[in-house]
């Protein structure tokens, strides 16, 4: 057979392979939107011809979570050998302590934060690497320190209140049970926030678990605040005194209404309603991490505000009576606390300043750090007027708090929140966004 004919026949038998469409790299200053928005096609750059989201490409996940035997971790000897020698790629890998930080397009979508371009830690990290990262300039470093320093301050503050206040009451006295509930909520909130931000890059499941616990601790804190209000602040309000409200309503509105029943009903429902709100808020926050939620940050901010509605009697007291003159400490710190909360909610929802200049505030100054700072200031003011309420309560306690009405409620809430978290962890879908 002629050699030229064989060549032509062999070439004609094989169809030419179409050229693969290559993805053009994103611009250097491309700002990532939320992973959910990028999956919906509203990202800032087109990832190319592959129509599937990057999170669904099996090769990406395999290299991150299930390493191929040829690409084992550096903790053990490399198994990829050529002629009995360790592969060149294994020798070129840097040690774990010197791993460089990643950009937003080098990590899975579930780990990308809106408008944060760089400073991401490598995935997965070990616990030692996570702890060491708190001293390195990553985009999670100040998220940790802006809640770890307040945690130490509040530990000192509550330690002085319980053990060094100079009162004759021992720290286990029933009158201090509401303060124990409140203090445990404050400390647990800051501790879980620090834990979630430090260990969020261990694995996808652990990241979801830590942030679920973070949401549960916020609900726990909200209910603990309601317990402290119920025993220390609400009894001193004229709004909840039938001897004051009945003639006030008759004089202002002309209604002959006996307010004692309404006030008794409110007192009976405050703690049960706050308990249900705490569980419902945790469920809503956990569900906001799934793909159905288009605005998770706005939803969580609204949900976190719901338990604060239990403080409405104090606001109404300032509108209807002279709260500034009767209790100036409560008036000043109460309204300043809510001012800090409004500012914190603004930064958490708007994603300013990183929305304005993506990439400039990746390490220092992004909205989540500002959110942490202003939430700390709000709780700092709250501690002051709760302490003032405790002083007024100890002068003339209307009724001694019971164990079931304070610690019993908190323990039951812990069980319910644990069941909620367990339910969400048993699902197979995680979409982890702060």
PyMOL commands that set and color helices and strands:
alter all, ss='L'
color gray80, all
select helices_A, chain A and resi 3-13+35-39+54-56+58-65+69-71+88-92+96-98+104-106+109-111+127-135+141-163+174-198+204-236+238-240+242-253+259-287+296-320+323-326+328-350+367-395+404-425
alter helices_A, ss='H'
color red, helices_A
select strands_A, chain A and resi 81-82+85-86
alter strands_A, ss='S'
color yellow, strands_A
deselect
rebuild
show_as cartoon
